[in-house]
């Protein structure tokens, strides 16, 4: 399915507070994105005061997300809790899912409305069923929120790029503002998944364009997405804000290692994330096969944490490769288990396939690895390098033999592992954690509400 599940592991997710410092722009894209984010980095942000439900310019936000249930969508929960702590009244519409089955509940002062979705399938009919059901319930629940709590802003988190239909209804009939929070670039994802463009690719580009056209402001998770908003989305640069999905340092924590996870072997290598084709778990298994059969190493245990549409397929592939004793599949786990595994790991891996989608995407798992001081092996992707820098070794193309050799290279060099892990940990704490992104989010909202205030002012009469 086209819906992305980049954060399919763990239980709780993000929040924190702080002020970010603007980065130095690099090249044309950097200049555009530095300009786009300039309003978001002021050191002093006015506190957001609530308005009554009948106020012309309030501080009430409706976040709509289909990707994951809240609070399990890390980025969305970070944004919701940040806004709530700064005086905004926040409501969220999201799907139900494991561990999040209540139709309504209040969590940390945030009203969460959840709806049913059909089971995940494959093919055009499954997409129509999923997206049709989601749009229906998003529209119905938005009317419920409008009639009870009220809202001034629809904050739409893709995928899919259809939530703008709900936003358009409320914008044109009731004067609500619309924010496009672009979590994924669906045209690139379609091309990566199906290996072609064609009519459906063109339709996704059109939906993305319509979403940007409706947006009062847009939010991008990195500079690559920022450039897309400005160039392909035709957004004004001063209305595009970069808000990275940094890890929450109160959640991402080191725990005592559990030697039992290594199953008697000397080393542990860990993957955390989605089990789907773009995430390249099959490539990881080929690298493990190379380590075991070509390098004749039986001292490395691998653990794959997460769930997704390809989980059963990759389990079968591990059996085909005769790797069952070397690879542990845990499925989705709670945070305590997740961070115990990562704390035990000697090396962490990210086998995301090199393609236009992954090349432009910031992977949350990379920054969680870094927050825990773990050295990384990944394929050479642009945004992967931006995030990890010297905390990672990089493998060209999809060379699984080199990927396996890089893992062994780190495992056999503990001093290098320590230096890389410490670099990554310091980078997260000093630059990439969520508390460095809060100011960017709040700055985006200040821009939005300044636009609302300017539109609400009565026109001046000419004096004779």
C-alpha positions, 0 to 999 in steps of 0.5 A: 500500500502507498501509506508509509509506516516509517515509525512502526516500532516502539510505544510512546513517542516524542515531546520536548522544548527548546530553540533551534539555531539556523543552519548554514545554507549550502548551495541553491537548495540550502539558500531557499530552505534557509529563507523558508525557515527564517521566521521559525528561529527567533529566540523569543516566541510569544506565548500562544493564548487561547481564544474562545470558540467564537473568536475570529482568530483562535489558537485551536488546532485539528491535526489529521493523520492517517499513517499511524494511530496517535500517540504512536506516530512519533512526529505527530505526537511531538507536534501535538504535545508541543503545541498543547504545552504552548497554549494551543487547544489540540485535537487529533483525528487518526486511525485505530490500531494495536494499543490504540483502539478507543474511539475517543480519549484525552491524552495529556490534554489532547483530544484524540478521535480515532476511526476504523480502517479496513485491513491492509491489502494490495492492489488498487481496490485496497487503496480505494477502500482504505483511502475512501474509509479514511476520508469519510471518517476524517470528514465526519469526525472533523464535523464532530470536533467543529461542533464541540471543541472547535478549531481554527487550523486544519493541520494535515499530515500525509500520506496520503495527499487526499486530506486536503479535501477535508481542509478545503471544506473547512477553509472555504465554508468556515474560513479555517487555515490549512497547514500541509505537514509533508511527511512523505513524497508520494510520487517518489514513493510510488516510483520506488515501489512500482519501478515506473511512473505513468498515470498514477504517478501523474495523479499523485503529483497533481494531488500533491500540487493541489495540497500545496495550493490550498496550504497557507503554510507548509512544514517539511522534515528536511531541506530536500522536502523543503526544496520540493515544496518551493519548486514543485509545490510552488510555495512561497519560500517564507511560507515553508518551514523545516521542522525535523523529526528529532528524537525525544531525549526523555524517551530515547534512553540507554538501558542495561544491556541484555546479553541473552539477546546475543544468543551466546554470540560475541556481537549484536547488530540491530535494525529498528523500523518498518518491514517493507520493500523500500526498507530493504530487509531482504538486502540486509538478509543478503548481507547477513548471508555474506557474513555467514557463508562468505566470511565464515563468521558465526559470532554475530547475532542480528535482531530485526525489530518492527512490523510491516507488510513484508514481515512474513516474506522476509522471515521466509527469506531468512529460512531460505538463506538458512539464517534462522539461527542468526536472525531474530524477528521481534515484531513490534515491541514496547519502548523498554524492550526496544531500548534494551535491544539498542543498548545491547547492540554493538552496531546498528544498521539501516538497509533502506534501498537507494531510490529517489524516495529514500534519498530525500527522506530523513529516517527516524531510526538513524537519529535514535541510533545516534542518540544511544551512541551506536555506530551505523552502517547504511547505504549512501543516501543524501539525507542519511549523510546529512543526519549521521555524518561521521556516525555512519559508514556508507555503502555504495548502490545496493552492494550487500557484500560491502554492507556485510563487510562494513558491519564486520569492519566496525565489529572488529574495531571497538575504538572506531565504534566508540568514536563514531557512537560518541560523535552521533550522540553529541550531534543529536544532543547538540543539534538534532533532538526534538527540543531543537525543533520546537521553535521551528514549529512554533515559528511556523504557527506564529506565521500562520496566525499572523496571516489569519490576523491580517485577513481578519482586519477590516479594510480601511475606509478612505477619508475625504 
